[in-house]
Amino acid sequence: MIEVFKKYSDFGRKAKRSEFWGVALSLFGLGFLVTVTCILLMLGGWLGSIIAIPALLVFMVLSTWVSIATIVARCRDAGINPWFTAACFVPYIGTIVFIVIGCIGTKHE
């Protein structure tokens, strides 16, 4: 787990399309499972809420970090400015930018 986090702490690396989409789909699926689990815990009462809310916040922070690092790496691999990562957080337009960044081919050096 530590090695994975070290990998995604390096913003100077490059990510191929397969890694980009693998991370995106994995985070989507894991996010769904974490959300459902936290909702079920919260339905159990206040003790479940005490456990679920911090767990959900930690997951959100870590998944956002991994997402940003992967998008920056994908931008570097595609040969576009990594600052386009910020456009992924614009409502509605961000989804389109995210898909476009994931579909652009690798820049050959």
C-alpha positions in Angstrom: 0.0 0.0 0.0 2.8 2.4 0.8 4.5 1.7 -2.5 1.3 2.5 -4.4 1.0 5.8 -2.5 4.6 6.6 -3.3 3.9 6.0 -6.9 1.0 8.5 -6.9 3.0 11.1 -4.9 5.3 11.6 -7.9 3.8 14.2 -10.2 6.7 14.0 -12.6 5.9 10.6 -14.0 3.9 9.6 -17.1 0.8 7.4 -17.3 -0.3 5.4 -20.4 -4.0 5.3 -21.3 -4.5 1.9 -19.8 -3.2 3.0 -16.4 -5.3 6.2 -16.5 -8.5 4.3 -17.2 -7.6 1.5 -14.8 -7.2 4.0 -12.0 -10.4 5.9 -12.9 -12.5 2.7 -13.1 -11.0 1.3 -9.9 -11.6 4.5 -8.0 -15.2 4.6 -9.3 -15.9 1.0 -8.2 -14.1 1.4 -4.8 -15.9 4.7 -4.2 -19.2 3.0 -4.8 -18.4 0.2 -2.3 -17.1 2.7 0.3 -20.2 4.9 -0.1 -22.6 2.0 0.2 -20.7 0.6 3.3 -20.7 4.0 5.0 -24.4 4.5 4.3 -25.2 1.1 5.8 -23.0 2.0 8.9 -24.8 5.3 9.3 -28.2 3.6 9.2 -27.1 1.5 12.2 -27.1 4.5 14.5 -24.8 7.2 15.9 -21.9 4.8 16.5 -21.9 3.8 12.9 -21.9 7.5 11.9 -18.9 8.1 14.1 -17.0 5.4 12.2 -18.4 6.1 8.7 -18.0 9.8 8.3 -14.2 10.0 9.0 -13.7 6.9 6.9 -15.6 8.5 4.0 -13.6 11.7 4.3 -10.3 9.9 4.3 -11.3 7.9 1.2 -12.4 11.1 -0.5 -9.1 12.9 0.2 -6.9 9.9 -0.9 -8.9 9.2 -4.0 -8.8 12.9 -5.0 -5.0 12.9 -4.5 -4.6 9.7 -6.7 -6.9 11.2 -9.3 -5.0 14.4 -9.6 -1.6 12.6 -9.7 -2.9 10.2 -12.5 -4.4 13.0 -14.6 -1.2 15.0 -14.3 0.8 12.0 -15.3 -1.5 11.3 -18.3 -1.2 14.9 -19.4 2.6 14.6 -19.4 2.4 11.4 -21.4 0.0 12.9 -23.9 2.2 16.0 -24.3 -0.2 18.6 -23.1 0.2 21.1 -20.3 -0.4 19.4 -16.8 -2.4 22.5 -15.8 -5.3 21.1 -17.9 -5.8 18.9 -14.8 -7.6 21.9 -13.2 -10.2 21.9 -16.0 -11.3 18.4 -14.8 -12.8 20.1 -11.7 -15.1 22.5 -13.6 -18.7 21.3 -13.4 -20.0 19.6 -16.6 -17.0 20.6 -18.7 -14.6 18.6 -16.4 -16.2 15.3 -17.5 -15.6 16.1 -21.1 -12.0 17.2 -20.4 -11.4 14.1 -18.3 -12.5 11.8 -21.2 -10.5 13.7 -23.8 -7.3 13.5 -21.7 -7.9 9.8 -21.3 -8.4 9.3 -25.1 -5.5 11.4 -26.4 -2.6 9.3 -27.7 0.9 9.1 -26.3 3.3 11.8 -27.5 6.3 10.2 -29.2 9.5 11.9 -28.3 
